[in-house]
Amino acid sequence: MDGMLKESILVDLGYVDGNALATARTNADSAPVVPDLLCDVLALEVGLRSFI
């Protein structure tokens, strides 16, 4: 997952703030449940990568 976030299509296109995404990823490590917004961004990222 970290590799995907470093090469994020959504960050490269300017749709997602890379620093905020990195912070959300770090915070998810200590959270009992991964935040919905982070899951949504990751799902969209995977979907976009399926077109490549």
Secondary structure, 3 states (H helix, E strand, C coil): CHHHHHCCHHHHCCCCCHHHHHHHHHHHHHCCCCCHHHHHHHHHHHHHHCCC
